[in-house]
């Protein structure tokens, strides 16, 4: 991947992912992309991943797959595991 860097937000609930995307963009990150666990790889295109945020609604299997696949791209990409709040 030789393109510009991006941050990926992966979550099944796209509305929650979009809310986090807006927060990250507010903090001056120019390129933030949201995706479901099944589609995130195709959304990268030629971009370089700078970080990945993994939503709290992913199953353990989805988390293992995402973390493993991100590690195969580059083991140094930061992965932030988000925790859902108790309501």
Secondary structure as UniProt FT lines:
FT   STRAND          5..10
FT   HELIX           14..26
FT   TURN            27..28
FT   STRAND          32..35
FT   TURN            37..39
FT   HELIX           40..44
FT   TURN            45..46
FT   STRAND          48..54
FT   TURN            56..57
FT   HELIX           60..73
FT   TURN            75..76
FT   STRAND          78..81
//
